[in-house]
């Protein structure tokens, strides 16, 4: 069975995420995709986050129509630990100031909050998911091109490529050479190998020793989490960005105001 893992903050989940998942399912013949909301993402710690419970609830609403889409608690806060809660209004100014002073700071108004936290590393999540899979199952990690461009900086990046194949949503302006050059140094082809592909669009499959990457075409989805949060804060309609159940949840819970 081909199984996809789609991780992120999902703050909120939007139509771009769903389009990526559907395209990956079709191109890679995925039987199931686990949507994993990060509790403490190691790569977005300067950005204020909504509480995990709200982000997971929106995931559950967005994935409900698709039986193959599974909202996952793989990175949920552990029982007995202080919840990571970010107030999207009161903490924004403090978060901006603190993030400039200390990059790993996550603003929090919870009284029993402690800064001694462990980020959710993708390699750990992948290995945890594989423990519930059969030996014959194949795992695919779904990711956007902007995030993939920094993949070499990820925790145990080389090991991550050994554990799963990558499905990357391409974007205009990226070449096949850009994809290969983003790989960790130990997996990166020599410059003379990638140079002829500098003008070739990032498309198709890239199979290298130690890394397999499936490139999705540009999905042409205008949705962005930042734009959605700004629209919600201004009281504008979210219909063009998110499905109706998610838009209703954002409005009823007063998120991003």
Buried (B, 14 or more C-beta within 10 A) or exposed (E): EBBBBBBBBBBBBBBBBBBBBBBBBEBBEBEBBBBBBBBBBBBBBBBBBBBBBBBBBBBBBBBEEBEBBBBBEBBBBEEEEBBBBBBBEEBEEBBEEBBEEEEEBBBBEEEEBEEEBEBBBBBBBBBEBBEEEEEEBBBBBBBBBEBBBEBBEBBBBBEBBEBBBBBBBBBEEBBBBBBBBBBBEEBBBEEEEBEEBEEEBBBEEBEBEEBBBBBBBBBEBEBEBEBBBEBBEEEEEBEBBBBEBBBEBBBEBEBBE
